[in-house]
Amino acid sequence: ASLPWGNSMADLSANVTMARKGLANMAITACFAGPLFNILVGCGAGFGVLRNVTQNEFNYVTLTPAINTGFLFCFINCGMLLVSGLVINKGVIPAGHGYFALALYFVYIFTSLLLQFLS
């Protein structure tokens, strides 16, 4: 659980610094572009190596209950963000959503730990 936090702290520091220097658009773009780049290049390189090692044309990926739980909580957070920001508050994300997101994150961590130790 500490690896994602450690990986994100440098990005957070750089993005906050860019925003404080008046480069808010660049900072917001970096919030999305950095993780997207990591996912695309990391998965692409990993699956490329896997294909070369196994010589299989197709490699099937199974999703564990922990991964499905992560997707579920991600969709819940995104859905609540859209509902609270677009539908209810007319394009303004309320400050209370941050507290909801943190509470949801702690519920996710608790659920993930339960799934890990009960299965």
C-alpha positions in Angstrom: 0.0 0.0 0.0 3.0 2.4 0.4 4.3 2.0 -3.1 1.5 4.0 -4.8 1.8 6.7 -2.2 5.5 6.9 -2.6 5.2 6.9 -6.4 2.7 9.7 -6.3 4.4 12.1 -3.9 7.0 13.3 -6.4 4.2 14.0 -8.9 2.2 15.8 -6.3 5.1 18.0 -5.4 5.9 18.8 -9.0 2.2 19.5 -9.8 1.8 21.8 -6.8 5.0 23.7 -7.7 3.8 24.2 -11.3 0.4 25.4 -10.1 2.0 27.9 -7.7 4.2 29.3 -10.6 1.1 30.0 -12.6 1.1 26.9 -14.8 -2.2 25.5 -13.6 -3.2 24.0 -16.9 0.2 22.2 -17.1 -0.2 20.9 -13.6 -3.7 19.6 -14.2 -2.6 18.0 -17.5 0.3 16.3 -15.6 -2.2 14.9 -13.0 -3.7 12.8 -15.8 -0.8 12.4 -18.2 1.8 11.0 -15.7 -0.3 8.1 -14.4 -1.7 7.4 -17.9 1.8 7.2 -19.3 2.9 4.9 -16.5 -0.1 2.6 -17.1 0.3 2.5 -20.9 4.1 2.1 -21.0 4.2 -0.2 -18.0 1.5 -2.6 -19.3 2.8 -2.4 -22.8 6.3 -3.2 -21.9 5.2 -5.9 -19.4 2.9 -7.6 -21.9 5.6 -7.3 -24.6 8.1 -9.1 -22.5 5.5 -11.7 -21.6 4.7 -12.3 -25.2 8.4 -12.7 -26.1 9.0 -15.1 -23.2 6.0 -17.3 -23.6 5.6 -17.0 -27.4 1.9 -16.9 -27.0 -0.2 -14.8 -29.3 -2.8 -14.2 -26.6 -2.4 -14.0 -22.8 -5.6 -14.0 -20.8 -5.8 -11.9 -17.7 -8.0 -12.8 -14.8 -9.3 -10.2 -12.4 -9.0 -11.1 -8.8 -11.7 -10.0 -6.3 -9.3 -7.3 -4.9 -8.9 -5.8 -8.4 -12.7 -5.9 -9.0 -13.2 -4.2 -5.6 -10.7 -1.5 -6.7 -12.7 -0.9 -9.9 -16.0 -0.8 -8.0 -14.7 1.9 -5.6 -13.2 3.8 -8.4 -16.5 3.9 -10.3 -18.4 4.9 -7.1 -16.0 7.8 -6.5 -16.2 8.9 -10.2 -20.0 8.6 -10.2 -20.3 10.6 -7.0 -17.9 13.2 -8.4 -20.1 13.6 -11.5 -23.3 13.7 -9.6 -22.1 16.2 -7.0 -20.1 18.3 -9.3 -22.2 18.4 -12.5 -25.8 17.6 -11.5 -26.2 19.0 -8.0 -23.8 21.9 -7.9 -23.8 23.0 -11.5 -20.1 22.4 -12.4 -18.6 23.2 -9.0 -17.1 20.3 -7.0 -18.0 20.9 -3.3 -15.3 20.7 -0.6 -17.3 18.0 1.1 -16.5 15.7 -1.7 -12.9 15.5 -0.6 -14.1 14.1 2.8 -16.4 11.7 1.0 -13.5 10.5 -1.2 -11.2 10.0 1.9 -13.9 8.1 3.7 -14.5 6.0 0.6 -10.7 5.4 0.3 -10.6 4.1 3.9 -13.6 1.8 3.3 -11.8 0.5 0.2 -8.6 -0.2 2.2 -10.5 -2.0 4.9 -12.5 -4.0 2.3 -9.2 -4.9 0.4 -7.6 -6.0 3.6 -10.6 -8.2 4.5 -10.5 -9.7 1.0 -6.8 -10.4 1.3 -6.9 -12.1 4.6 -10.3 -13.9 4.2 -9.5 -15.5 0.9 
